[in-house]
Structure formats: structure tokens, C-alpha cells
Amino acid sequence: KSKSANMTNKNTGLVFNCYSLRRRMKASRVGRFIRPASVVYLGAVLEYLLAEVLELAGNCARDNKRKIIKLRHVMMAVEMDDELKPLFSDVIMPCSGVVPGVHTCLMGKRDQNTFRGWARQGLSKTQVGTME
């Protein structure tokens, strides 16, 4: 029998391919020797994070009445989640837009006439012309 590690999907129970993860770890020079258990652990962590992000993005897409998860939904899900936001703080997602909302410093003062129409505020053209 061979003493090499058996990292097949059947033995690990993961969806990720552990052999390709190990090859990528070797290519990125993570260490001189990479143990199979560390590859399986990394695969499990990545699979969990992916499932978490996709679940939140799916909920976001469903809230926006869409059937396809787009990068916008992933970005919105990450920004709304308190645990994932620090993890993705340095990530730039192109074509995903910005988080909706107006900053409080950009909001004007609100008084009783803020949401009234022009006619009720006395600023319509007919009244402005007569004031001159």
C-alpha cells in the first residue's frame, strides 16, 4: 500500500479539491513541506466561508427580487454583516457599486417646511415675481 495521503473528496467530505489547494499552496511557497491535514483544514475553512457569503448574498438577491446572485449582492451581504465586514475590509469588488445611504453630514436641517411643496413654502414663481 502507498503511504501517501488520500485527500479525495470522498475521504475528506469537502467539495473543494484538496489536491489543487495543495498545489496552489506549494506554488505560493507557503512552506517547504505542506502537510495533508493542513490542506484539508484550509479547504474546510474556505468552504465554510464561501457557504456563509453565498447564503447571505442569496438572501440579498431574494430581497431585491432577483434570481441570480451578482457581485452587487455579494458586496451588499458582506457590508451588512458585522463578522464578514472586517474580513473583507481591504477587498475591492469592481462593478459592485457602493452601499446605499446618505451620510448624516450631507443631510440638511429638517424643520416643519422641509417636505412641503414649493407652493406651500411661498417659493413658487408667481409669488417670487410679486415679491420683487
N, CA, C and O atoms as CSV, one atom per row, in Angstrom:
chain,resi,resn,atom,element,x,y,z
A,1,LYS,N,N,0.830,-1.194,0.000
A,1,LYS,CA,C,0.000,0.000,0.000
A,1,LYS,C,C,0.864,1.244,0.000
A,1,LYS,O,O,1.974,1.267,0.532
A,2,SER,N,N,0.321,2.259,-0.607
A,2,SER,CA,C,1.027,3.536,-0.635
A,2,SER,C,C,0.794,4.290,0.668
A,2,SER,O,O,-0.299,4.247,1.232
A,3,LYS,N,N,1.815,4.970,1.136
A,3,LYS,CA,C,1.689,5.739,2.373
A,3,LYS,C,C,1.349,7.199,2.107
A,3,LYS,O,O,1.336,8.012,3.032
A,4,SER,N,N,1.074,7.536,0.851
A,4,SER,CA,C,0.732,8.923,0.537
A,4,SER,C,C,-0.673,9.231,1.063
A,4,SER,O,O,-1.516,8.343,1.193
A,5,ALA,N,N,-0.894,10.497,1.356
A,5,ALA,CA,C,-2.165,10.916,1.921
A,5,ALA,C,C,-3.265,10.813,0.884
A,5,ALA,O,O,-3.068,11.137,-0.287
A,6,ASN,N,N,-4.409,10.362,1.323
A,6,ASN,CA,C,-5.561,10.242,0.439
A,6,ASN,C,C,-6.490,11.418,0.730
A,6,ASN,O,O,-7.255,11.397,1.694
A,7,MET,N,N,-6.410,12.443,-0.117
A,7,MET,CA,C,-7.183,13.659,0.111
A,7,MET,C,C,-8.325,13.779,-0.881
A,7,MET,O,O,-8.643,14.880,-1.330
A,8,THR,N,N,-8.938,12.672,-1.223
A,8,THR,CA,C,-10.046,12.716,-2.181
A,8,THR,C,C,-11.278,13.314,-1.516
A,8,THR,O,O,-11.375,13.386,-0.291
A,9,ASN,N,N,-12.207,13.735,-2.349
A,9,ASN,CA,C,-13.426,14.342,-1.828
A,9,ASN,C,C,-14.242,13.347,-1.009
A,9,ASN,O,O,-14.944,13.735,-0.075
A,10,LYS,N,N,-14.149,12.079,-1.353
A,10,LYS,CA,C,-14.891,11.056,-0.620
A,10,LYS,C,C,-14.353,10.908,0.800
A,10,LYS,O,O,-15.131,10.733,1.738
A,11,ASN,N,N,-13.047,10.976,0.970
A,11,ASN,CA,C,-12.446,10.806,2.296
A,11,ASN,C,C,-12.552,12.066,3.146
A,11,ASN,O,O,-12.761,11.981,4.356
A,12,THR,N,N,-12.410,13.238,2.523
A,12,THR,CA,C,-12.426,14.477,3.306
A,12,THR,C,C,-13.830,14.994,3.555
A,12,THR,O,O,-14.065,15.681,4.548
A,13,GLY,N,N,-14.758,14.679,2.680
A,13,GLY,CA,C,-16.117,15.178,2.830
A,13,GLY,C,C,-16.265,16.628,2.392
A,13,GLY,O,O,-17.243,17.285,2.746
A,14,LEU,N,N,-15.314,17.127,1.633
A,14,LEU,CA,C,-15.355,18.515,1.183
A,14,LEU,C,C,-15.744,18.588,-0.290
A,14,LEU,O,O,-15.631,17.610,-1.030
A,15,VAL,N,N,-16.196,19.750,-0.691
A,15,VAL,CA,C,-16.487,19.987,-2.099
A,15,VAL,C,C,-15.224,20.461,-2.810
A,15,VAL,O,O,-15.008,20.154,-3.982
A,16,PHE,N,N,-14.391,21.212,-2.091
A,16,PHE,CA,C,-13.147,21.719,-2.673
A,16,PHE,C,C,-12.184,20.573,-2.958
A,16,PHE,O,O,-12.140,19.586,-2.225
A,17,ASN,N,N,-11.423,20.716,-4.021
A,17,ASN,CA,C,-10.423,19.726,-4.379
A,17,ASN,C,C,-9.144,20.007,-3.586
A,17,ASN,O,O,-8.488,21.027,-3.794
A,18,CYS,N,N,-8.801,19.100,-2.683
A,18,CYS,CA,C,-7.642,19.323,-1.807
A,18,CYS,C,C,-6.328,19.221,-2.571
A,18,CYS,O,O,-5.346,19.860,-2.192
A,19,TYR,N,N,-6.294,18.443,-3.623
A,19,TYR,CA,C,-5.060,18.326,-4.390
A,19,TYR,C,C,-4.712,19.640,-5.079
A,19,TYR,O,O,-3.544,20.026,-5.119
A,20,SER,N,N,-5.702,20.325,-5.615
A,20,SER,CA,C,-5.416,21.612,-6.260
A,20,SER,C,C,-5.062,22.670,-5.217
A,20,SER,O,O,-4.235,23.544,-5.475
A,21,LEU,N,N,-5.686,22.595,-4.039
A,21,LEU,CA,C,-5.313,23.527,-2.961
A,21,LEU,C,C,-3.853,23.318,-2.545
A,21,LEU,O,O,-3.117,24.278,-2.316
A,22,ARG,N,N,-3.454,22.059,-2.453
A,22,ARG,CA,C,-2.073,21.767,-2.065
A,22,ARG,C,C,-1.097,22.251,-3.138
A,22,ARG,O,O,-0.029,22.778,-2.825
A,23,ARG,N,N,-1.470,22.068,-4.388
A,23,ARG,CA,C,-0.620,22.544,-5.484
A,23,ARG,C,C,-0.492,24.064,-5.448
A,23,ARG,O,O,0.592,24.603,-5.672
A,24,ARG,N,N,-1.596,24.754,-5.168
A,24,ARG,CA,C,-1.537,26.214,-5.071
A,24,ARG,C,C,-0.705,26.667,-3.875
A,24,ARG,O,O,0.018,27.660,-3.955
A,25,MET,N,N,-0.809,25.935,-2.768
A,25,MET,CA,C,-0.006,26.286,-1.591
A,25,MET,C,C,1.480,26.085,-1.870
A,25,MET,O,O,2.310,26.883,-1.436
A,26,LYS,N,N,1.815,25.021,-2.592
A,26,LYS,CA,C,3.213,24.797,-2.953
A,26,LYS,C,C,3.708,25.874,-3.907
A,26,LYS,O,O,4.844,26.333,-3.793
A,27,ALA,N,N,2.862,26.276,-4.843
A,27,ALA,CA,C,3.258,27.296,-5.816
A,27,ALA,C,C,3.454,28.658,-5.157
A,27,ALA,O,O,4.297,29.442,-5.592
A,28,SER,N,N,2.675,28.942,-4.106
A,28,SER,CA,C,2.814,30.232,-3.435
A,28,SER,C,C,3.875,30.204,-2.339
A,28,SER,O,O,4.056,31.193,-1.630
A,29,ARG,N,N,4.564,29.099,-2.197
A,29,ARG,CA,C,5.676,28.950,-1.248
A,29,ARG,C,C,5.255,29.254,0.182
A,29,ARG,O,O,5.896,30.042,0.878
A,30,VAL,N,N,4.159,28.613,0.615
A,30,VAL,CA,C,3.693,28.781,1.989
A,30,VAL,C,C,4.710,28.182,2.956
A,30,VAL,O,O,4.970,28.755,4.015
A,31,GLY,N,N,5.275,27.062,2.609
A,31,GLY,CA,C,6.280,26.415,3.440
A,31,GLY,C,C,7.035,25.390,2.621
A,31,GLY,O,O,6.663,25.080,1.489
A,32,ARG,N,N,8.121,24.859,3.219
A,32,ARG,CA,C,8.890,23.853,2.486
A,32,ARG,C,C,8.112,22.564,2.360
A,32,ARG,O,O,8.116,21.923,1.309
A,33,PHE,N,N,7.440,22.187,3.438
A,33,PHE,CA,C,6.660,20.955,3.433
A,33,PHE,C,C,5.238,21.283,3.861
A,33,PHE,O,O,5.033,21.964,4.866
A,34,ILE,N,N,4.260,20.806,3.111
A,34,ILE,CA,C,2.862,21.095,3.406
A,34,ILE,C,C,2.172,19.791,3.779
A,34,ILE,O,O,2.061,18.879,2.960
A,35,ARG,N,N,1.720,19.712,4.997
A,35,ARG,CA,C,1.063,18.503,5.476
A,35,ARG,C,C,-0.344,18.385,4.879
A,35,ARG,O,O,-1.024,19.391,4.680
A,36,PRO,N,N,-0.766,17.171,4.600
A,36,PRO,CA,C,-2.114,16.979,4.040
A,36,PRO,C,C,-3.223,17.455,4.983
A,36,PRO,O,O,-4.264,17.932,4.532
A,37,ALA,N,N,-2.997,17.325,6.290
A,37,ALA,CA,C,-4.029,17.757,7.241
A,37,ALA,C,C,-4.243,19.266,7.167
A,37,ALA,O,O,-5.364,19.747,7.332
A,38,SER,N,N,-3.159,20.015,6.917
A,38,SER,CA,C,-3.308,21.468,6.816
A,38,SER,C,C,-4.082,21.853,5.560
A,38,SER,O,O,-4.823,22.836,5.562
A,39,VAL,N,N,-3.913,21.088,4.498
A,39,VAL,CA,C,-4.646,21.358,3.259
A,39,VAL,C,C,-6.130,21.082,3.458
A,39,VAL,O,O,-6.978,21.850,3.003
A,40,VAL,N,N,-6.436,19.992,4.132
A,40,VAL,CA,C,-7.837,19.656,4.390
A,40,VAL,C,C,-8.470,20.708,5.298
A,40,VAL,O,O,-9.622,21.090,5.093
A,41,TYR,N,N,-7.727,21.178,6.296
A,41,TYR,CA,C,-8.230,22.204,7.210
A,41,TYR,C,C,-8.488,23.503,6.450
A,41,TYR,O,O,-9.524,24.141,6.639
A,42,LEU,N,N,-7.550,23.893,5.595
A,42,LEU,CA,C,-7.723,25.103,4.789
A,42,LEU,C,C,-8.931,24.975,3.878
A,42,LEU,O,O,-9.703,25.922,3.729
A,43,GLY,N,N,-9.099,23.812,3.269
A,43,GLY,CA,C,-10.252,23.581,2.407
A,43,GLY,C,C,-11.564,23.684,3.164
A,43,GLY,O,O,-12.544,24.222,2.648
A,44,ALA,N,N,-11.586,23.167,4.391
A,44,ALA,CA,C,-12.807,23.234,5.194
A,44,ALA,C,C,-13.143,24.676,5.569
A,44,ALA,O,O,-14.307,25.075,5.530
A,45,VAL,N,N,-12.122,25.456,5.931
A,45,VAL,CA,C,-12.344,26.858,6.293
A,45,VAL,C,C,-12.836,27.657,5.087
A,45,VAL,O,O,-13.772,28.448,5.201
A,46,LEU,N,N,-12.201,27.449,3.932
A,46,LEU,CA,C,-12.620,28.161,2.725
A,46,LEU,C,C,-14.036,27.779,2.309
A,46,LEU,O,O,-14.817,28.626,1.876
A,47,GLU,N,N,-14.354,26.513,2.443
A,47,GLU,CA,C,-15.689,26.063,2.076
A,47,GLU,C,C,-16.750,26.657,2.996
A,47,GLU,O,O,-17.835,27.021,2.542
A,48,TYR,N,N,-16.438,26.756,4.289
A,48,TYR,CA,C,-17.374,27.353,5.245
A,48,TYR,C,C,-17.587,28.831,4.939
A,48,TYR,O,O,-18.722,29.308,4.932
A,49,LEU,N,N,-16.492,29.564,4.684
A,49,LEU,CA,C,-16.617,30.992,4.376
A,49,LEU,C,C,-17.411,31.210,3.085
A,49,LEU,O,O,-18.244,32.114,3.006
A,50,LEU,N,N,-17.148,30.385,2.089
A,50,LEU,CA,C,-17.864,30.501,0.828
A,50,LEU,C,C,-19.357,30.241,1.022
A,50,LEU,O,O,-20.189,30.959,0.469
A,51,ALA,N,N,-19.696,29.219,1.802
A,51,ALA,CA,C,-21.107,28.915,2.050
A,51,ALA,C,C,-21.784,30.051,2.806
A,51,ALA,O,O,-22.936,30.384,2.526
A,52,GLU,N,N,-21.081,30.642,3.754
A,52,GLU,CA,C,-21.642,31.751,4.539
A,52,GLU,C,C,-21.909,32.970,3.657
A,52,GLU,O,O,-22.982,33.570,3.725
A,53,VAL,N,N,-20.933,33.327,2.836
A,53,VAL,CA,C,-21.079,34.504,1.971
A,53,VAL,C,C,-22.174,34.265,0.934
A,53,VAL,O,O,-22.979,35.157,0.668
A,54,LEU,N,N,-22.211,33.074,0.348
A,54,LEU,CA,C,-23.225,32.795,-0.669
A,54,LEU,C,C,-24.630,32.743,-0.082
A,54,LEU,O,O,-25.594,33.118,-0.749
A,55,GLU,N,N,-24.753,32.283,1.153
A,55,GLU,CA,C,-26.076,32.279,1.781
A,55,GLU,C,C,-26.575,33.703,1.997
A,55,GLU,O,O,-27.733,34.008,1.715
A,56,LEU,N,N,-25.697,34.574,2.497
A,56,LEU,CA,C,-26.089,35.965,2.720
A,56,LEU,C,C,-26.357,36.685,1.395
A,56,LEU,O,O,-27.287,37.486,1.298
A,57,ALA,N,N,-25.543,36.400,0.382
A,57,ALA,CA,C,-25.753,37.021,-0.926
A,57,ALA,C,C,-27.046,36.524,-1.565
A,57,ALA,O,O,-27.731,37.291,-2.242
A,58,GLY,N,N,-27.384,35.271,-1.363
A,58,GLY,CA,C,-28.646,34.738,-1.874
A,58,GLY,C,C,-29.842,35.396,-1.210
A,58,GLY,O,O,-30.843,35.685,-1.866
A,59,ASN,N,N,-29.736,35.634,0.096
A,59,ASN,CA,C,-30.806,36.346,0.795
A,59,ASN,C,C,-30.941,37.766,0.274
A,59,ASN,O,O,-32.051,38.271,0.110
A,60,CYS,N,N,-29.808,38.411,0.014
A,60,CYS,CA,C,-29.815,39.774,-0.510
A,60,CYS,C,C,-30.428,39.819,-1.909
A,60,CYS,O,O,-31.190,40.733,-2.223
A,61,ALA,N,N,-30.103,38.847,-2.740
A,61,ALA,CA,C,-30.670,38.784,-4.089
A,61,ALA,C,C,-32.173,38.530,-4.026
A,61,ALA,O,O,-32.936,39.096,-4.808
A,62,ARG,N,N,-32.591,37.683,-3.101
A,62,ARG,CA,C,-34.018,37.400,-2.955
A,62,ARG,C,C,-34.772,38.636,-2.461
A,62,ARG,O,O,-35.901,38.886,-2.883
A,63,ASP,N,N,-34.149,39.408,-1.567
A,63,ASP,CA,C,-34.774,40.644,-1.082
A,63,ASP,C,C,-34.937,41.661,-2.201
A,63,ASP,O,O,-35.885,42.447,-2.196
A,64,ASN,N,N,-34.012,41.650,-3.167
A,64,ASN,CA,C,-34.095,42.557,-4.312
A,64,ASN,C,C,-34.879,41.959,-5.474
A,64,ASN,O,O,-34.873,42.503,-6.578
A,65,LYS,N,N,-35.557,40.835,-5.224
A,65,LYS,CA,C,-36.411,40.160,-6.213
A,65,LYS,C,C,-35.625,39.726,-7.441
A,65,LYS,O,O,-36.083,39.894,-8.571
A,66,ARG,N,N,-34.448,39.171,-7.219
A,66,ARG,CA,C,-33.619,38.650,-8.300
A,66,ARG,C,C,-33.399,37.150,-8.080
A,66,ARG,O,O,-33.419,36.663,-6.950
A,67,LYS,N,N,-33.190,36.437,-9.179
A,67,LYS,CA,C,-32.939,35.001,-9.076
A,67,LYS,C,C,-31.467,34.660,-9.229
A,67,LYS,O,O,-31.050,33.554,-8.884
A,68,ILE,N,N,-30.676,35.593,-9.741
A,68,ILE,CA,C,-29.257,35.358,-9.973
A,68,ILE,C,C,-28.451,36.202,-8.993
A,68,ILE,O,O,-28.712,37.394,-8.831
A,69,ILE,N,N,-27.473,35.582,-8.342
A,69,ILE,CA,C,-26.594,36.304,-7.417
A,69,ILE,C,C,-25.519,37.004,-8.237
A,69,ILE,O,O,-24.773,36.364,-8.978
A,70,LYS,N,N,-25.448,38.312,-8.097
A,70,LYS,CA,C,-24.434,39.093,-8.793
A,70,LYS,C,C,-23.440,39.622,-7.771
A,70,LYS,O,O,-23.640,39.494,-6.563
A,71,LEU,N,N,-22.375,40.214,-8.271
A,71,LEU,CA,C,-21.336,40.742,-7.389
A,71,LEU,C,C,-21.882,41.834,-6.472
A,71,LEU,O,O,-21.400,42.011,-5.353
A,72,ARG,N,N,-22.872,42.551,-6.943
A,72,ARG,CA,C,-23.520,43.583,-6.126
A,72,ARG,C,C,-24.138,42.969,-4.873
A,72,ARG,O,O,-24.043,43.541,-3.788
A,73,HIS,N,N,-24.768,41.809,-5.021
A,73,HIS,CA,C,-25.401,41.155,-3.877
A,73,HIS,C,C,-24.356,40.640,-2.890
A,73,HIS,O,O,-24.565,40.677,-1.678
A,74,VAL,N,N,-23.233,40.162,-3.418
A,74,VAL,CA,C,-22.149,39.703,-2.532
A,74,VAL,C,C,-21.610,40.873,-1.726
A,74,VAL,O,O,-21.395,40.754,-0.520
A,75,MET,N,N,-21.390,42.008,-2.393
A,75,MET,CA,C,-20.859,43.181,-1.703
A,75,MET,C,C,-21.842,43.691,-0.658
A,75,MET,O,O,-21.436,44.051,0.447
A,76,MET,N,N,-23.123,43.726,-0.991
A,76,MET,CA,C,-24.133,44.185,-0.040
A,76,MET,C,C,-24.205,43.253,1.167
A,76,MET,O,O,-24.345,43.709,2.301
A,77,ALA,N,N,-24.108,41.946,0.920
A,77,ALA,CA,C,-24.165,40.984,2.017
A,77,ALA,C,C,-22.965,41.129,2.940
A,77,ALA,O,O,-23.103,41.045,4.161
A,78,VAL,N,N,-21.791,41.346,2.363
A,78,VAL,CA,C,-20.576,41.493,3.174
A,78,VAL,C,C,-20.627,42.785,3.984
A,78,VAL,O,O,-20.234,42.801,5.150
A,79,GLU,N,N,-21.107,43.868,3.374
A,79,GLU,CA,C,-21.150,45.156,4.061
A,79,GLU,C,C,-22.178,45.171,5.185
A,79,GLU,O,O,-21.998,45.885,6.171
A,80,MET,N,N,-23.239,44.403,5.054
A,80,MET,CA,C,-24.283,44.397,6.076
A,80,MET,C,C,-23.974,43.445,7.238
A,80,MET,O,O,-24.600,43.536,8.294
A,81,ASP,N,N,-23.020,42.542,7.050
A,81,ASP,CA,C,-22.694,41.574,8.090
A,81,ASP,C,C,-21.533,42.086,8.939
A,81,ASP,O,O,-20.503,42.502,8.408
A,82,ASP,N,N,-21.705,42.054,10.256
A,82,ASP,CA,C,-20.684,42.601,11.152
A,82,ASP,C,C,-19.446,41.708,11.242
A,82,ASP,O,O,-18.348,42.209,11.485
A,83,GLU,N,N,-19.601,40.400,11.051
A,83,GLU,CA,C,-18.463,39.492,11.172
A,83,GLU,C,C,-17.634,39.430,9.889
A,83,GLU,O,O,-16.417,39.258,9.946
A,84,LEU,N,N,-18.281,39.569,8.745
A,84,LEU,CA,C,-17.559,39.480,7.469
A,84,LEU,C,C,-16.968,40.816,7.031
A,84,LEU,O,O,-16.033,40.843,6.231
A,85,LYS,N,N,-17.495,41.908,7.537
A,85,LYS,CA,C,-17.033,43.227,7.099
A,85,LYS,C,C,-15.549,43.452,7.383
A,85,LYS,O,O,-14.845,43.935,6.496
A,86,PRO,N,N,-15.030,43.122,8.590
A,86,PRO,CA,C,-13.584,43.307,8.802
A,86,PRO,C,C,-12.730,42.366,7.958
A,86,PRO,O,O,-11.594,42.694,7.619
A,87,LEU,N,N,-13.268,41.209,7.623
A,87,LEU,CA,C,-12.518,40.245,6.820
A,87,LEU,C,C,-12.335,40.741,5.387
A,87,LEU,O,O,-11.314,40.468,4.755
A,88,PHE,N,N,-13.333,41.473,4.876
A,88,PHE,CA,C,-13.305,41.980,3.513
A,88,PHE,C,C,-12.998,43.474,3.472
A,88,PHE,O,O,-13.337,44.139,2.494
A,89,SER,N,N,-12.365,44.015,4.509
A,89,SER,CA,C,-12.165,45.463,4.586
A,89,SER,C,C,-11.231,45.980,3.491
A,89,SER,O,O,-11.426,47.096,3.010
A,90,ASP,N,N,-10.227,45.210,3.085
A,90,ASP,CA,C,-9.273,45.663,2.078
A,90,ASP,C,C,-9.596,45.158,0.678
A,90,ASP,O,O,-8.802,45.339,-0.245
A,91,VAL,N,N,-10.744,44.531,0.514
A,91,VAL,CA,C,-11.105,43.941,-0.773
A,91,VAL,C,C,-11.842,44.974,-1.620
A,91,VAL,O,O,-12.762,45.639,-1.143
A,92,ILE,N,N,-11.431,45.100,-2.871
A,92,ILE,CA,C,-12.111,45.978,-3.822
A,92,ILE,C,C,-12.870,45.091,-4.799
A,92,ILE,O,O,-12.274,44.266,-5.492
A,93,MET,N,N,-14.175,45.264,-4.851
A,93,MET,CA,C,-15.007,44.482,-5.761
A,93,MET,C,C,-15.428,45.385,-6.912
A,93,MET,O,O,-16.297,46.237,-6.727
A,94,PRO,N,N,-14.837,45.225,-8.100
A,94,PRO,CA,C,-15.215,46.084,-9.220
A,94,PRO,C,C,-16.636,45.782,-9.696
A,94,PRO,O,O,-17.108,44.648,-9.611
A,95,CYS,N,N,-17.295,46.801,-10.190
A,95,CYS,CA,C,-18.655,46.693,-10.742
A,95,CYS,C,C,-19.677,46.271,-9.695
A,95,CYS,O,O,-20.684,45.652,-10.039
A,96,SER,N,N,-19.440,46.591,-8.428
A,96,SER,CA,C,-20.410,46.215,-7.403
A,96,SER,C,C,-21.101,47.420,-6.791
A,96,SER,O,O,-22.020,47.249,-5.990
A,97,GLY,N,N,-20.694,48.624,-7.139
A,97,GLY,CA,C,-21.375,49.816,-6.638
A,97,GLY,C,C,-20.953,50.165,-5.226
A,97,GLY,O,O,-19.923,49.707,-4.732
A,98,VAL,N,N,-21.768,50.983,-4.591
A,98,VAL,CA,C,-21.498,51.434,-3.239
A,98,VAL,C,C,-22.666,51.040,-2.350
A,98,VAL,O,O,-23.731,50.661,-2.838
A,99,VAL,N,N,-22.459,51.130,-1.049
A,99,VAL,CA,C,-23.518,50.828,-0.102
A,99,VAL,C,C,-24.525,51.976,-0.130
A,99,VAL,O,O,-24.130,53.135,-0.002
A,100,PRO,N,N,-25.808,51.685,-0.293
A,100,PRO,CA,C,-26.774,52.774,-0.362
A,100,PRO,C,C,-26.924,53.480,0.980
A,100,PRO,O,O,-26.850,52.862,2.042
A,101,GLY,N,N,-27.135,54.774,0.903
A,101,GLY,CA,C,-27.331,55.570,2.112
A,101,GLY,C,C,-26.700,56.936,1.949
A,101,GLY,O,O,-25.745,57.107,1.191
A,102,VAL,N,N,-27.231,57.892,2.657
A,102,VAL,CA,C,-26.724,59.252,2.624
A,102,VAL,C,C,-26.080,59.534,3.969
A,102,VAL,O,O,-26.680,59.283,5.014
A,103,HIS,N,N,-24.865,60.053,3.949
A,103,HIS,CA,C,-24.151,60.356,5.184
A,103,HIS,C,C,-24.856,61.478,5.921
A,103,HIS,O,O,-25.429,62.375,5.302
A,104,THR,N,N,-24.812,61.425,7.249
A,104,THR,CA,C,-25.562,62.392,8.044
A,104,THR,C,C,-25.043,63.817,7.873
A,104,THR,O,O,-25.816,64.767,7.996
A,105,CYS,N,N,-23.750,63.986,7.591
A,105,CYS,CA,C,-23.225,65.335,7.421
A,105,CYS,C,C,-23.733,65.992,6.131
A,105,CYS,O,O,-23.676,67.215,5.998
A,106,LEU,N,N,-24.230,65.187,5.179
A,106,LEU,CA,C,-24.753,65.730,3.930
A,106,LEU,C,C,-26.232,66.074,4.013
A,106,LEU,O,O,-26.772,66.734,3.125
A,107,MET,N,N,-26.874,65.634,5.057
A,107,MET,CA,C,-28.297,65.916,5.217
A,107,MET,C,C,-28.471,67.340,5.729
A,107,MET,O,O,-27.748,67.779,6.623
A,108,GLY,N,N,-29.424,68.051,5.162
A,108,GLY,CA,C,-29.710,69.406,5.611
A,108,GLY,C,C,-30.536,69.394,6.887
A,108,GLY,O,O,-30.950,68.339,7.367
A,109,LYS,N,N,-30.770,70.582,7.428
A,109,LYS,CA,C,-31.606,70.674,8.618
A,109,LYS,C,C,-33.038,70.309,8.254
A,109,LYS,O,O,-33.505,70.592,7.151
A,110,ARG,N,N,-33.717,69.684,9.186
A,110,ARG,CA,C,-35.114,69.334,8.971
A,110,ARG,C,C,-35.975,70.196,9.878
A,110,ARG,O,O,-35.775,70.242,11.091
A,111,ASP,N,N,-36.919,70.865,9.280
A,111,ASP,CA,C,-37.893,71.605,10.070
A,111,ASP,C,C,-39.281,71.275,9.544
A,111,ASP,O,O,-39.439,70.326,8.777
A,112,GLN,N,N,-40.279,72.034,9.938
A,112,GLN,CA,C,-41.643,71.688,9.540
A,112,GLN,C,C,-41.902,71.920,8.062
A,112,GLN,O,O,-42.844,71.342,7.521
A,113,ASN,N,N,-41.105,72.744,7.381
A,113,ASN,CA,C,-41.318,73.031,5.966
A,113,ASN,C,C,-40.417,72.216,5.039
A,113,ASN,O,O,-40.422,72.452,3.831
A,114,THR,N,N,-39.652,71.274,5.560
A,114,THR,CA,C,-38.684,70.548,4.739
A,114,THR,C,C,-39.344,69.750,3.636
A,114,THR,O,O,-38.874,69.770,2.499
A,115,PHE,N,N,-40.413,69.054,3.940
A,115,PHE,CA,C,-41.021,68.151,2.966
A,115,PHE,C,C,-42.298,68.716,2.364
A,115,PHE,O,O,-43.090,67.964,1.796
A,116,ARG,N,N,-42.512,69.987,2.472
A,116,ARG,CA,C,-43.671,70.621,1.842
A,116,ARG,C,C,-43.349,70.963,0.402
A,116,ARG,O,O,-42.182,71.047,0.020
A,117,GLY,N,N,-44.386,71.159,-0.395
A,117,GLY,CA,C,-44.189,71.522,-1.797
A,117,GLY,C,C,-43.803,72.984,-1.928
A,117,GLY,O,O,-43.858,73.743,-0.961
A,118,TRP,N,N,-43.407,73.376,-3.153
A,118,TRP,CA,C,-42.982,74.755,-3.385
A,118,TRP,C,C,-44.117,75.744,-3.135
A,118,TRP,O,O,-43.891,76.830,-2.601
A,119,ALA,N,N,-45.315,75.376,-3.513
A,119,ALA,CA,C,-46.436,76.302,-3.377
A,119,ALA,C,C,-46.719,76.619,-1.913
A,119,ALA,O,O,-47.065,77.752,-1.578
A,120,ARG,N,N,-46.574,75.634,-1.049
A,120,ARG,CA,C,-46.883,75.859,0.363
A,120,ARG,C,C,-45.778,76.620,1.085
A,120,ARG,O,O,-46.034,77.239,2.118
A,121,GLN,N,N,-44.564,76.585,0.565
A,121,GLN,CA,C,-43.470,77.297,1.218
A,121,GLN,C,C,-43.416,78.753,0.787
A,121,GLN,O,O,-42.642,79.532,1.342
A,122,GLY,N,N,-44.225,79.132,-0.192
A,122,GLY,CA,C,-44.192,80.502,-0.658
A,122,GLY,C,C,-43.003,80.773,-1.563
A,122,GLY,O,O,-42.523,81.906,-1.620
A,123,LEU,N,N,-42.512,79.756,-2.276
A,123,LEU,CA,C,-41.350,79.931,-3.136
A,123,LEU,C,C,-41.686,79.664,-4.600
A,123,LEU,O,O,-40.771,79.511,-5.410
A,124,SER,N,N,-42.952,79.604,-4.964
A,124,SER,CA,C,-43.294,79.344,-6.353
A,124,SER,C,C,-42.996,80.583,-7.188
A,124,SER,O,O,-42.791,81.663,-6.634
A,125,LYS,N,N,-42.969,80.443,-8.521
A,125,LYS,CA,C,-42.556,81.522,-9.415
A,125,LYS,C,C,-43.495,82.731,-9.326
A,125,LYS,O,O,-43.054,83.879,-9.381
A,126,THR,N,N,-44.768,82.457,-9.192
A,126,THR,CA,C,-45.710,83.575,-9.162
A,126,THR,C,C,-45.503,84.429,-7.920
A,126,THR,O,O,-45.589,85.655,-7.981
A,127,GLN,N,N,-45.233,83.787,-6.806
A,127,GLN,CA,C,-45.053,84.551,-5.575
A,127,GLN,C,C,-43.690,85.202,-5.516
A,127,GLN,O,O,-43.551,86.271,-4.921
A,128,VAL,N,N,-42.652,84.577,-6.128
A,128,VAL,CA,C,-41.329,85.175,-6.137
A,128,VAL,C,C,-41.329,86.425,-6.982
A,128,VAL,O,O,-40.693,87.416,-6.622
A,129,GLY,N,N,-42.046,86.398,-8.127
A,129,GLY,CA,C,-42.114,87.547,-9.001
A,129,GLY,C,C,-42.821,88.728,-8.356
A,129,GLY,O,O,-42.467,89.878,-8.613
A,130,THR,N,N,-43.802,88.458,-7.532
A,130,THR,CA,C,-44.536,89.551,-6.888
A,130,THR,C,C,-43.772,90.148,-5.734
A,130,THR,O,O,-44.039,91.280,-5.329
A,131,MET,N,N,-42.801,89.387,-5.184
A,131,MET,CA,C,-42.044,89.891,-4.037
A,131,MET,C,C,-41.044,90.946,-4.450
A,131,MET,O,O,-40.611,91.738,-3.613
A,132,GLU,N,N,-40.661,90.984,-5.728
A,132,GLU,CA,C,-39.650,91.940,-6.172
A,132,GLU,C,C,-40.231,93.252,-6.276
A,132,GLU,O,O,-39.542,94.206,-6.638
